[in-house]
Amino acid sequence: MAKSLSVSVVSADQQVWTGEATMVVAKTVEGEIGILAGHEPMLAILAVGDVRVTLADGSKVIAKAEDGFLSVDNDIVTVVARKAELVSSL
C-alpha cells in the first residue's frame, strides 16, 4: 500500500479541511509545488491561489488560500492561511 500524507488546511478562524491524501499541490511565492509522501521537510510561503489535495480514490479537494505558509514534516502537510475556504470537493 502506498504511503499517504496527513493534511490539514486551516485559516485564522477555522479548520477548513483535514484528512489523508496522496498528493498536495500548492502555489507558493516561488512557484507551484507538489508534495508526495516521503517529501523532505520544508517550509514555504503561500501565494494567493488554490491548494489542491488528491485523495487515495483520485478525488480532489480544492481550497483557496492566501497570506500563509505550507509546512511538510514526516508526511504531515500543514497549510496555515490568514484566509482560506473550501472551493470544491470533486
C-alpha positions as CSV (number, residue, x, y, z in Angstrom):
1,M,0.0,0.0,0.0
2,A,1.3,3.5,-0.9
3,K,2.2,5.8,1.9
4,S,-0.1,8.7,2.4
5,L,0.1,12.3,3.7
6,S,-1.8,13.6,6.7
7,V,-3.1,17.0,5.5
8,S,-4.6,20.0,7.4
9,V,-5.7,23.2,5.8
10,V,-6.6,25.9,8.4
11,S,-7.4,29.6,8.4
12,A,-7.1,32.1,11.2
13,D,-10.5,31.3,12.5
14,Q,-11.4,27.7,11.4
15,Q,-10.2,24.3,10.2
16,V,-11.0,24.2,6.5
17,W,-10.2,20.5,5.7
18,T,-8.2,17.7,7.3
19,G,-7.6,14.1,6.1
20,E,-5.4,11.6,4.3
21,A,-4.1,12.3,0.8
22,T,-1.7,11.0,-1.8
23,M,-0.6,14.4,-3.1
24,V,-0.9,18.1,-2.3
25,V,-0.2,20.9,-4.9
26,A,0.0,24.5,-3.7
27,K,1.1,27.8,-5.1
28,T,4.0,29.4,-3.3
29,V,5.8,32.7,-3.9
30,E,8.5,30.7,-5.7
31,G,6.1,28.8,-7.9
32,E,3.8,25.8,-7.7
33,I,4.9,22.8,-5.6
34,G,3.7,19.2,-5.5
35,I,4.1,17.2,-2.3
36,L,4.1,13.4,-2.2
37,A,4.8,11.0,0.7
38,G,8.5,11.0,1.6
39,H,9.0,14.7,0.7
40,E,11.8,16.4,2.5
41,P,10.9,18.7,5.4
42,M,10.2,22.2,4.1
43,L,8.5,25.5,4.9
44,A,7.2,27.7,2.0
45,I,5.3,31.0,1.9
46,L,2.0,30.7,0.1
47,A,1.0,32.9,-2.8
48,V,-2.8,33.6,-3.4
49,G,-4.2,30.5,-5.1
50,D,-5.6,27.1,-4.8
51,V,-4.4,24.2,-2.7
52,R,-5.3,21.0,-4.4
53,V,-5.4,17.8,-2.4
54,T,-5.7,14.5,-4.2
55,L,-7.3,11.7,-2.1
56,A,-6.5,8.0,-2.4
57,D,-9.6,7.3,-4.6
58,G,-8.4,10.0,-7.1
59,S,-11.0,12.6,-6.0
60,K,-9.8,16.1,-5.2
61,V,-10.4,18.7,-2.5
62,I,-9.7,22.3,-3.5
63,A,-9.2,25.2,-1.1
64,K,-8.4,28.8,-1.9
65,A,-5.7,30.2,0.4
66,E,-3.9,33.5,0.9
67,D,-1.3,35.0,3.2
68,G,0.1,32.0,4.9
69,F,2.6,29.1,4.7
70,L,2.9,25.4,4.0
71,S,5.0,23.1,6.1
72,V,6.0,19.5,5.4
73,D,7.5,17.2,8.0
74,N,7.3,13.4,8.2
75,D,4.4,13.1,5.7
76,I,2.4,15.7,7.6
77,V,1.4,18.7,5.5
78,T,0.0,21.7,7.2
79,V,-1.3,24.7,5.3
80,V,-1.9,27.8,7.5
81,A,-3.5,30.8,5.9
82,R,-4.9,34.1,7.1
83,K,-7.8,33.5,4.8
84,A,-8.8,30.0,3.5
85,E,-12.0,28.5,2.2
86,L,-13.1,25.2,0.7
87,V,-13.8,25.7,-3.0
88,S,-14.9,22.3,-4.1
89,S,-14.7,18.6,-3.5
90,L,-14.6,16.6,-6.7
